Amino acid sequence: MSKEIIIMIIGMAIVTYIPRMLPFVMFRGKELPPFLQGVLKNVPYATLGALIFPAILFIQEDIWYGIIGAAAAFIAAFLGANVIIVVIGSISVLTLYSYFF
């Protein structure tokens, strides 16, 4: 590996580490207000929804692939299935859909 690549990898590691480390250093020993804790607990779900939902609606081939796949995944997840089962179930439903339609 060249020296430039190693320096670039080290730089990316530092830039990635700093935003993860700063909250721990800044808020060590401090309790956040309950409202802020509630807001922060919902951030992962909101982010995941913002990433997945447009992909469901803007699928290029057939919008029903996205809708049926999302519905199958939602139902399986709602029933308490493991993540792997949700993914495999959604893939199976879409395979059957593409086979028959």
C-alpha positions, 0 to 999 in steps of 0.5 A: 500500500502506498503512503497516501492510502494509509494516511487516507485510512487513518484520516477517515478513522479519525473523522469517523471516531470524533463524532462518536466520541464527543457525546461520551466526553461532553455528557459524561456524568450528566443526565439528559432531560426526559423529553430529550431522552424520548426524542433521541430514542426515536431517532433510529426509527425515524432515520430507518423509515426515512431511508426505506420508505422512499425506496418502497415507493420509487422502485423502478420496475413495478411499484407493487413489488415495493408495496407487497414486500413492505406489507409482508415485512411489516406483517411478519415484524408485527407478529414478532418474527426475527429479523432474518425471518422477516427478510426471508419471508418478504423475499419469499412473498416477492418471489411468489409474486414475480412467479405468478404475475 
